């Protein structure tokens, strides 16, 4: 763990009221035909959980949740996000992301960093990508965090946030913008998240690390609603849904999940769409409930 990462994680733990020794945390990166994929490896033993974040976020979005849910895990930077390479074609659909992630996860399994049949946890874009990954990677369970195939326009707040400026005078300006959109939890935690998701450009302005910030109207990937429902229906792994109280998922989508997957559990958490940032402890408690037995 680098000094900067240790400092960040210590501040996160203090904000959450946690005082136990910090877990081992290291950055791992592997090449794929579509570019390098990077992840944060929590603990020294093979990861039993893989976490995939939503659009415009990065692996650190899970820090608060994993500080509460003390389990060996790989929190992955999706292509085009965090420390993973940007795609030259700017294509960030779940069907495009999954093959590169499968390559990376299989490599990490061969290197002993990832256990066989992990639990896959995915939020938003990462959730629909996790469904596609699970089709090619035997998995104990898939947990979707506030996402199902939703009609165009359901993610209007996310789209509006991404449609904002591509550079800023300061990180504080981004913090204020995110708070205005109801994103990110407390100010101090949001400020750290912004620091980890931005860089200083040569002209001194602050710019996002993720590729979506440069793509304009194409920043929100096509979620292929019919294809995503078909993938959910065909999934061999058990599947559960964690639903935010202020969700972008409508009741019609929840009803369709019940029809396709009658054994799927739907558990609700008081939070906005970025559940892992709004309510990390509550999310960790729910993940222990739905997936704890699968990772012990």
Buried (B, 14 or more C-beta within 10 A) or exposed (E): BEEEBEEBBEBBBEBBEBEEEBBEBBBBEBEBEBBBBBBBBBBEEBBBBBBBBBBBBBBBBBBBBBBBBBBBBBBBBBBBBBBBBBBEEBBBBBBBBBBBBBBBBBBBBEEEBBBEBBBBBBBBBBBBBBBBBBBBBEBBBBBBBBBBBBEEEBBEBBBEBBEEBBBBEEBEBBBEBBBEEEBBBEEEBBBBBBBBBBEEEEEEBBBBBBBBBBBEEEBBBBBBBEBBBBBBEEBEBBBBBBBBEEBBBEEEBBEBBEEBBEEBBBBBBEBBBBBBBBBBBBBBBBBBEBBBEBBE
